[in-house]
């Protein structure tokens, strides 16, 4: 029975439905019992049971799908799976396992929990101490699964998993899209709904944290035997990670790997996309960056390979890709926005795009990234982010620590969880972590940390450049740099005699090689 891994792709709508349902459930439970100060279950308990039950049912459906496709070769395994298949088909009221959607798995998990706890609608007075104990003990995904499938069927499934050499992979993505409405509503709540706002923020942080906890427990202690061969890939957006960070920074270090792109991966990605569009089967045996230029020269001759950056102090010719990187947080969607603007300007006559036209195009695409990606992503974490960013308007692109202190010291950082940053160092760390500010490395510093460039941002050198600053002793000598993406948007003064983020190809390759040891949190 050695076959390739199963794969479940959890569809997007489930996440939206789950967060709405979990929140409404939390409110119902709290309202029923708050009057007597009796709350049997924390929100985290409910979310944990749901996810466990969802994963159990998803694993069962995955196995019976393989059974239907005759991919099970072991005769004993076939015998065990047959009754599991019959029961699942009956539960979902379908003709075959392929008709069982992820939405149906979600609905069955949700409704099963609702039925299990229908007694929550009773009056407070009808619940005695014995019932309280029974309710708490009954909060078990395995018990609910057994009530759905029967003890015998569930035991059979555990045997199937224990004797199977396959694995199940569950992949969940698009949290940012599907929970955006929930986060945005927090900002629209009236002032007199203060407690609800706090409850919603705490709930959302718990929601993500408990999803990670459930998976960690499944992988660590084999508590749910039928999931011992299930693996998970959960992709959370950075602003949701920060919600968890506020309450438990070490939690992120233990349980999360940061997905970071570097210039080599980015240039490969955009080159492959353009190659596919133009049906290029083979590229020359050049570097990744040479291949990017090859595609532009041969299929997009209107696009210049160089950009001339002009200030009152100097002019600099910069490779187009290098300049694009200075207008990013080193993420795929950012460079795709820039390239979309550039390619849309190509006319039918293949006239060369002038430097001034390219500058206008990139100013417009930069504004889109700032307003529709940057602000939209982090304003759910820091409500007055836009005000804070605009406090740097008309300032210099390189700032001393004293200058930064004067700009932000008296500005309140209104965090979503209401635990506002007070210390200057904490405010600066936040602006560094979201990629707005970088650290100008002091070449004469005796720091034990070595970095590949003089201009360090979280997306290229991780968190260590910021952590290497001693705010007690270095504060007079340290300098910060504003991400060049904001240069035109904030009308910054370029108070330097060369282009700051003009990284070399050698640096890009070195950064790519060192990425595995770079710590971003």
N, C-alpha and C positions, 0 to 999 in steps of 0.2 A: 504493500500500500504506500510505497514511496512515490508521491506525486508532487507537483508544484503546489505552493501555498495557496490556500483560499484567500480571497480578498473581498472585504465588505467596504463599500464606499458609502458612508453615512451622508445622506443628502441634506441640502442646506435647510429646507423648511423645518426639519426636525428641531434644529437648534433654536430657531425662532419660537416654535410652539412650546418647546420645553421651558425656556426661560420665562415665557409668559405664564405658562401653567404653574411652574414651581412658585413663582411670585404670588399668584392668586391663591394658591394653596396655603402658602405661608401666612398670608393676610387672614384667610378664613380661620385657620387654626388659632392664630393669635387672638383674633376677635372673640372667639368662643370661650377661651380660657383666661384671658387677661384679667377679667373682672375679679376672678378668685385667685389670681396669681398662680394658676395651675397651667403650665405648659409642658405637655408630656414629651414633645419632640422638638429638637432644634431643627431649623431649616436644613442644616447640613445633614441631619439624619435622613430626612425625606429625600433629598437629592442623592445621597449615597445609595439608598435602597433602589431608587429609580434606575440609576446608571447600572448598578449591578444586575438588576432584573433585565434591563434592556440588553446588556451584553450577553447574558445567558441565552435569551431568546434569539438574539442575532446569531449566536454560535450554533444553536440548534438548526435554524433556518439554513445556514451556510452548509452544514453537513448534509441535510436532506436534499438540498439542491444538487450537491455532488452525487448523491445516491440516485437521483432521477436521471442524471446524465451518464449513468453506468460507469462512473469513475472509481467505484469501490470494487476492488478485485478480490478482496478477502471474503470468503463465503460466510465465515462466522460473523464478521462485521456486518455483512448484508442482513443476516438474520436479526441482529440486534437493532439495526437502523430501521427495518421495515415497520415495526409498531410505533416507533418514534415519528416516522414519516406520516403514518395514518392519523396519529393523534394531532399532529401539527396541522395537517390539511383540514381536519375537523374543526380545530380551534379557530382557524382563520377563515373557514367557510370558502375555500378555494378548490380548484380542481388539481392544481399542481403547485410545487414550491416556487416556481418562477413567478407566479402571480402574487407572491407575498412581498409587498413593497416595504421599504424602510419606514414609511409612514404607518403601515399596518403594525409593524413591530412596536413602534412608538406608542400607538393607540392602545394596543393590548397591554403594554407595560403600565401605561398611565391608568387605564380603567381597572386593572387588577389591583393597583395600590388604592385607588378610590374605593373599590368594593371592600377591601381589607379594612379600611378605616371609616366606613360609613357611620359608625357609632359616634364619630366626632360631631355629628349633627344633633346629638341628644342634649338635653339641658344639663347644666353642670351638676345639679342636685342628684341626677340619676346615676352618677358614677361614684362607686365606692372604692375603698383602698385596694381591695383585691382586684378589681377591674383595672385600676391604674397599673398594677404590676403586670397583669396579663397583656395590657396594651403595649407596654414598653418591651416586654419579652417577644411579642409577636412581630416586632419590626425586623423582618428578616427576608431578604430577597430569595433565599433558598426555600423558605417555607411557602412563600407566595408562588414560586415556580413549581413546587411540588403540588400545590393545590390546583394549579393550572393543568399540569401534564399528568399528575398522579405520581405517587412514590415510586412505583415500578418503572414507569417510563423515565423518570428523572435518573433513577439508579442505572438504568440501561445506558442512558446518554453518558453518564460518568465513565462507564466501562468502555464505551466507544472511544471516548477521548483518551483514556489511559492506554489503550492499545493502538492508537493511531500515531503514525509518524508524520502526519501533516501538521501544519500550523494554520491558525486563522489570524489575519491581519485586519485590524479595524482602524480606519483612517477618518479623522474628523477635521474639517477645515471651515473657513468662512464665518467664524464667530463675529468678526467685525461687521460684516454685512447684516447678519441676522439679529444681533443684539443692539444695533445702533439706535433703533427707535426707543428701546428701553432706557438706554443711557441718556439720550437726548431729552426724554421727558423729565428727567431729574432737574434740568435747567429751567423748565417751564412751570414747575410747581410754584404755587404762591408762597409768600413768606410765612403765612400761618400754617403751612404744611411742612414745617421744619423737621419734625420727627419722622414723617413719612419719607422725606428726602434722605435722611440719614439711614433709615432702615433699608431703603432701596439700594443705596451705595454699599452698605455692609453686606446685603444679600448678594449683590452681583460679585463682590470679591469672594464671598464664600462659595458661590456657585462654581467659579472657575477653580478655586483652591480645592474644593471637594471632588471635582472631577479628577484632578491630578492625584489627590489622595486615594481615591477609589482604585485607580489604575496602579498606583504604587503598591497598595496593599494586595491587589490581585497578583502582582508579579513577585512580591516579597515573601508572602507567608502561605500561599496555596490555600487560603481560606475557602475559596470556591474551586473545588477540584475540577469541575468541568471547564474552567477557564485557564487551567495551567498551561495550555498550549496556545493561548491567545496573546497576540502582540498588538501594540497600540502605537499609532503615530497621531498625536494631537497637536495641531498648529494653532497657537493663540497669538493674537495681535499684541504688539508691545504695550499699548496703553492698558490692556487688560492685565498684563503681567505687572504693570506698575501699581494697579489697584491692590494686588496681593502684596507687593513689596512694602507698601505703607504699614501693613500690620505685621509682616513677617518676612524680613529681607532674606534670612538664611534659608527659608523655604525654597526660594527660587534657585539658590545655589545648589541645593540638594537634588532638585527634581526637574530642572529645566535646562535644555541645551538651546542656545541662541542660534537662530538661523541668520547668518550674516553673509552677504554677497561681497565679493571683492572684484576689482577691475578685470581680472582674467575671466572669471565666470560671467561677468556682465558683457564683455566684448564677445565671448563665445555665444552667449544667448542671442544677442542682437544680430550677430553675423549669421547664425544658423537660421534665424527667422527670415532674414533678407535672402539667404540662399534658397530657402524653400519657396518663397514667393517667386523668385526668378528661376526656379528649377535648376539650380546649380548642383551638379552631382559630385564634383570634386573641386577642392580649392588648391591653390599652389602650396608647396611645402614651405610656407613662411611662418612667422610668428602669428599668434592670435591677432595682434594689432595690425600686422601687415595684411592679414586676410580681410579684416574689416575695411581697410583702405582699398583693397582689391575690388571688393563688392561695390563700393561707392564709385570708384574710377570707371568700372566697366558697365554698371547698370544704372548708376545715378550720377552721371558726369556733371550735372548742374550743381551738385553739392560740393562746396569747397572742402579740401582736406585740412585746411588751416583756418584759424580764426585770429584776427588781429585785435588784441585787447588794448584799448586806448584810454589813458587817463591824462590828467594835467602834468603828471610827473614822468611818464614813460609810455612807450608802445612796446608790445610784445606779441610775437607770432607764436601761436600755440596749436599743437595738433588738435583737430576737432574733437576726437574722443576724449583727450585729456581735459579739454575745456568743458565738455559735457559732464565729466566726473566732478568738476568743481561746482556744478549746479545740481548736485544730487545729495541724497543721504545714502548713496550706494545701494539703491534698491531697484529691482527690475522695472516696477511700474513707473518710476520717475524717468528713467532713460527712455522708456517707450513713449511717454508723453512728449519729451523733447523731440524724439525722432519723428513722431507723428506730425508735429508742427512743421518740421523741416521738409519732410517728404510731401506734405500737402501743398507746399509752395512751389513745387516743380511744375513748370508750364510745358506745354506740348512741344515747344521749340528748343527745349534743353538749354535755355539761356542760363548762364552761370548766376547763382544766387550771390548777390553782392554782400560784402561784409556788413554794411549797414542793415540790409534786409535780414541777414542772419542774426544780428544783434537784436533787432525788434522781435523776431520770431522767438528767440530764446528768452527775452524779457517776458513775453506773453506766456510762454510755457512755464517759466519759473513762477510767475504769479499764480498760475493754475495749480502747480504743485504745492505752493505755500497755502493757498486759500482752501483748496479742495482735498488735499492730502494731509498736510502738516497740521493746520488748525483743526480740521475736522477730526483728526485722529486723537490729538492730545487735549482738546478743550473739554472732553468728557472727564479728564483727570484733573486739569487745572482750568477752572471756569473762566478766569480773566487772562488767559494766555495771550490773547490778541493785544490786550492793553500792555502787558509786560513786554512783548516783542516790539511794539511801536514806541516804547520808551527809549529804544536804541536808535530811533529815527534821526537822521542827520548827524549821527556820531561817527567816529572813526572806526575803520574795520579792525584795527588792532588797538586794544585798550589795556591800560594798566589795571591792576586789581583795585586801586583807589578810584579810578574812573568808573569801573563797574559798580563799586560800592555806592557811589553817589547816585548812580542811575536807579538801582533796584532796592536800596536799603529801605526806603520809605514806602515801597509798593507792597501791598499785601498779596501773598500768593494764596489764592482761594482754592485749596485742594478739594477734590470731590468728597473726601471723607471728613471734611471740616477740621482736620488737624493741620492747620496752616503752618507753613514753614516760617520760623522766626529768625533763625540764624542765617547770616550772609552766606556761610559755607554751604548750607543745605540748598539755598536758592540757586547758587552757582552750580552745584552738583546736578540739580534738576535740568538746568539749561544746557549743561554739558551732555547729560544722558539722552536728551531728545535730539541732539545733533545741531543745536543752534549755535552754541559756543564751542570753540576748541581751545587747546592749551598751546601756547608758543613755548616750545622746549628751550630751556636755557642751556646753551652749549657748554657753559662753564660750571653747570651744576654738578655736584658730587653725588647725585642720586644713584642708587644701585640699579635703577631701572634703565634699560637701553631701549630706545625706540628708533624706528626706521626713518623718521622724518622730523623736521623741525616743527611742523604744524600738525598737531595731533587732535583728532576728533574721535568720538566714540565709535564711529563706523569704520575707521581705518586702524586705530591703535587700541581700541577698547577702553576700559575704565582706568587702567593703571596710570596713564599720564595725569589724570586728575587726582587720583589717590596719592601720587608721589608728591603732591604739593603739601607743604606744611603751612597751614594758614596762620600759625603763630609766628613763624620765623621768616617764611618766604614771601609773605604778603606784599612787601614793598618791591620785590624784584620780579615777581611772576607777571606774565602778560597773557591776555586772552585774545582770540581771534574769532570774529563773527563769520559763520559759514558764508562763502561767496555767493551762494544761492540767493541771499538776501541783499546783495550789493545794490542793485537798482531798486528793488522793492522798498528798501528803507532809505534810499538816497544816501548811502554811506560815503564817507570821505576816505579815499584810498591813501592812507598815510604811510606808504611804503614805496620803495624804489624798484620793486620787481613784482611779478605776478606771484601771489602767495601759494596757491594750491597747484603749482606747476610740477606735479610729481613725475618722475622719470619712469620709463618702461622697466628699468632694473628694480625700482622700488615696487612697482606693481607685482612683479614676479616674486620678489622677496616676501611681500605682504601675503601673497597667495600661499607661499610655502609655510609661512609662520602662523597661518590662520588657526590651526588646530590648538595652538598653545596660547592664543590670545583670549583673555578673559574680558567679557563685555559687561558683567555685573559684579 
